[in-house]
């Protein structure tokens, strides 16, 4: 019963955005209870009809027919209402959770992990929906049990008190393994996050696994071990529930045996009461069995509900930025980083890595190359500049204003970016319709993709292209955004020599000539001469901030310097 109450409470919290949700939940609960009481009343009416005479039989028969009509109607209406409420509430929650994910700081999302987000948005929601739609039927059966006990008390409260001792024993001894079983389900849910991560590795790393037999075998062993760990935790939960249900059923028959065989020997019990108790106790077996069989699903649903709530609340707790609909300003003066620091833990290292303190200033129309070895902090610095990471120390100033949680969203709106781990949407989302198709076709031609991709109503005909071509599609989106500042993270790494030259010698100078500020993270040193300025990072520090002439002169062989 407590599991049902917890799920209804969870649904109530989810349904805040649904009109009249509390009224609907109250009606659903009342319908289930009334349906259960009506079912027990039908049994009592049958007993009375068998012993009644004359007009009373007609009246009882009429009541019986009325209940036969009422019970299925209540069950149907409550079930449909709950299905609708559950679906609407969980839709609202899924959207809210997606909004929280997008509003949460990137650093926090990286700690949570994409596999956990994916498991929560897919599997947990389905498990909860399935369990919640069972609630009306379960409430009806619980009401049957309660009303049966009331009827037994009406027959003989003395016998009921004697039976109640065994009932209390059964409830207590049943709850102990149920708590243990729910812990198993919660553990299996945690393991499931790891399993989803490995499934993702399987789908995204298929080519690499096909190319290496030993790696493939090791991966399969690892995945099998995780899947087996999930199976064992889930099986343990079901086994404990089954054992508890078997114990409850055995105790039930013990009660029947004591009632029929021993009780008449120690106290006087009339045959009507004895028969009534026997019939009603047998009647209680079916609803009890239904409730006990549903408890494993309710346990899994509670584990998923806790996971969903924990993730949702953690995202809400981390969300501090205020959304903004302000359009980016074309004139912004200067972008300044003053004493900016950011600390994080690098892969396979015990000590944290400190980027900064960084003091830099940028102006409109500059073309800046960010260079340095792997792990020097280039991408982290880029995320700080973009506003994806908030500085732990120092401040970022833009157009004379300090950037904080109140205006960081507006600040990010000044940047167009193509990340090294970019993603291409199949639709040009968030862009003004107008002449969008014509502009897109123009840029597709410049990017040499006009034979591969067509655009109609902002929809790309395909994204199934080579890595280099898909990166050009990402560049297409950045061009169409037409924002004041651009950042490209190793954009040319996947391009052929011809298009790499087009990017460095044509596209970048053209953006600069249009007054755009362009940041380029690159290792292509033979194109550094295109830049106005070169920033070199080393172990999180600015090693050099030079004009391109100064940088090239500093890196020429000693004998070749002027």
Protein Blocks (a to p, Z undefined) as FASTA:
>chain_A
ZZmmmmmmmmmmmmmmpghklmmmmmmmmmmmmmmmmmmmmmmmmmmmmmgghjllmmmm
mmmmmmmmmmmmmmmmmmmmmmmmmmmmmmmmmmmmmmmmmmpcfklmmmnopklmmmmm
mmmmmmmmmmmmmmmmmmmmmmmmmmmmmmmmmmommlmmmmmmmmmmmmmmmmmmmmmm
mmmmmmmmmmmmmmmmmmmmmmmmmmmmmmpmklmmmmmmmmmmmmmmmmmmmmmmmmmm
mmmmmmmmmmmmmmmmmmmmmmmmmpccdfklmmmmmmmmmmmmmmmmmmmmmmmmmmmm
mmmmmmmmmmmmmmmmmpmbdcdfbdcdfbgoiacdehiacddddehiabdcdedjdddd
ddehiacddeddehilmmmmmmmmnomaccfedcddeehiacdfklmmmmmmmpccddfk
bccdfbdghiafklmmmmmmmmmmmnopmmmpcceehiafbfcdcfklmmmmmmmmmmmn
opabdcdehklmmpcfklmmmmmmmmmmmmmmnopacddddfblklmmmpmbdcddeehi
afbdcdfklmmmmmgcfklpZZ
